Amino acid sequence: MLEKTGILFVILILLLVFYLVIRLGAGKKKDIAKSQEITNYLSGIRILIIILAIVALILWFFLN
């Protein structure tokens, strides 16, 4: 069984992998720079992942 810090690291790694998969699926770097729509999408994804990380951290503090 994972300890308290192990659970937090697993959650943060899963969020990082989630972002990387979406980022790689968005296309090449120069395509993203040209498309304002993709840039806005990735910005929204970053905000979502930050919110999920904050919620995970808050829940982690209440874990026994």
Protein Blocks (a to p, Z undefined) as FASTA:
>chain_A
ZZfklmmmmmmmmmmmmmmmmmmmnopfklmmmpmklmmmmmmmmmmmmmmmmmmmmmmm
mpZZ
